[in-house]
Amino acid sequence: QLSLTWLMGESDRLPPQFPESHHHHHGKAQAEKPSLADEPWQTYVNTGDGYASMGWRIHKDTLFDAIALQSLASNEDFERFKGVVYTSDGWWMLNAVQGTLTLLETEPADESRLEVISRTLDPDDLDHQLRAACFIS
């Protein structure tokens, strides 16, 4: 059970609900994220537990074609496709699970972010498909 205050958008200011399971990685060095001004299209690939994932950080001025993005997100080969993206219909939060897509309008963000999780991914092909779904400025 979670307190409703956790849903109000300020959960980083609340004490942990279960302190025994809350821990920090203070000794772990975090890689500095490149600036989106310098690299406006950034990709990340990871694998584990029989799945592959690919994520993107994209400059907030890159505009995606809403219909093309919906089509890509609805790919039934993806276990999950999620993101917050600037589209021709405004800013969207999207979440697709095994081909079922949910779209919600959202406030403008500092960047577009997307992630795909699948049993198999071709990172180059997937990146090409995503680039084809946008109007690169």
Secondary structure, DSSP 4 states (H G I P E B T S, - for coil): ---GGGGTT-GGGSPPSSGGG----TTSPPPPPPPTTT-SEEEEEEEETTEEEEEEEEETTPEEPHHHHHHHHT-TTEEEEEEEEEETTEEEEEEEETTEEEEEE----SEEEEEEEESS--HHHHHHHHHHTEE--
